[in-house]
């Protein structure tokens, strides 16, 4: 199901995302030669309604219609079929950003084919949008300095994630610096202009710095849980007649620290299941973060939400959002320093 070509298909820079089937037969990997190698890998439209990456890519490539690219590019345009309908994915499809660590569908086989073709890569950038209100931020799956340097080039807000473990950026992280950039909501001028500026900067990098990012240049978070609504529970927002009524404008709490006792919704049925929070190891830890008190779902410790959304389809197909904590880089550095001195002393005495 994957097409691999070494040129820009005629019309690719002119069509809208919903017209993509006029120029592409399906998921497509495009190799373009530039001045430097190895290539920068850019992925767009893994989710068909997240169009910012594709629009930014069109503008970027128009700039190089009559001149050489500063670096070779390998472009993966993902869920073309869903893009033509303006949806994240079809119910009959797996999520294109959950197929990158093996599986038995044609989409999983396609993902493995892309990985096999792209072992020699300068860096990987996977471009996404959010359905809820969030700042622009980057996600990394490794704390190595090249990952953080690349992420901080996009935003000082960076999120360290370990799950899901089948993301495209996680798979590419095994052989190159790899990040996901979250470019706010689709359809805004700033989301496209900011992404364009970032991709242009990546294209001109001769190397990715290896030294540590300055403390004041990065605000690092770590995900600690994925929040889902049980499939058997009906839900809505505001004053609704559903079993679970979440607060209106739930996405407005993203990247804010919620104090103990904050209400996120009301449970209208006698059920022990309202949220399902899975930690980074896949364990259910709902009771560590939430409780039901007089039918109100309240936090029992300070938490920082991210990517909480009011889009019901996104919630059903993926999740309600994530919980985060601030990553204490200082403690990591202190631990590393302690280990260095410990091993030095061991070497001295033995």
Secondary structure by P-SEA (a helix, b strand, c coil): cbbbbcccccccccccccccccccccbbbbbbbcccccbbbbbccccccccaaaaaaaaaaaaaccccccbbbbbbbcaaaaaaaccccccccccccccccccccaaaaaaaaaaaacccccbbbbbbccccccccbbbbccccaaaaaaaaaaccbbbbbcccccccccccccccbbbbbbccccccaaaaaaaaaaaaaaaaccccccccccccccbbbbbcbbbbccccccccccccccccccccccccccccccccccccbbbcccccccbbbbcccccccccccccccccccccccbbbbccccccaaaaaacccbbbbcccaaaaaaaaaaaaaaaaaaaaaac
